[in-house]
């Protein structure tokens, strides 16, 4: 083999052995994208549309959380919950922000974008990738388990409606519009703590028609370290 060919072979081998960039997620370990929105917010429909498209991606767990602080301004969001408003505030406080706003997308509990620009959202999904080596989560309709790993986390059960639900808005900033929602979160249930040792949790019965996922979060309002669809 010539020196030239040897050099080419070494370069090829080095490229093959070099660490490859992490994927944004995959079907077993999807990137978690949380949209905080309200039917009473005129800026939210573009972000709703982006999340609706993300709902088709198997490498993304797209979740729409309806918040309550627009409810007093003319239209009460039919999906809103104080628990979801509190979750958005938990993110704000953990990041040192003194306020919340809609629309807002939180990527893997690590990064925040407005959510109305598809290119910006895609870039954030690629940027805020969870580190490699996350603990494995398994789950079925009755139970969930998390394997041994490093760190600590809070485990959450999220149940959401995977259908497209078109809601006619009859008052407020979006009066006269019909807003289509997908993956609207209906339940957010704290399962318990994980301290690095294997742990399992019983799941409460699910209402008919809802899909589910398990999310492991390093702390309240902190980064998500693992996620798994049920």
Buried (B, 14 or more C-beta within 10 A) or exposed (E): EEEEEEEEEEEEEEEEEEEEEEEBBEEEBBBBBBBBBBBBBBBBBBBBBBBBEBBEBEBBBBBBBBBBBBBEEBBBBEBBBEBBBBBBBBBBEBBEEEEBBBBBBBBBBBBBBBBBBBEBBBBBBBEBBBEEEBBBBBBEEEEBBBBEBEBBBBBBBBBBBEEEBEBEBEEBBBEEBEBEBBBBBBBBBEBEEBEEEEBEBEBEEBEEEBBBBBBBBBBEBBBBBBBBBB
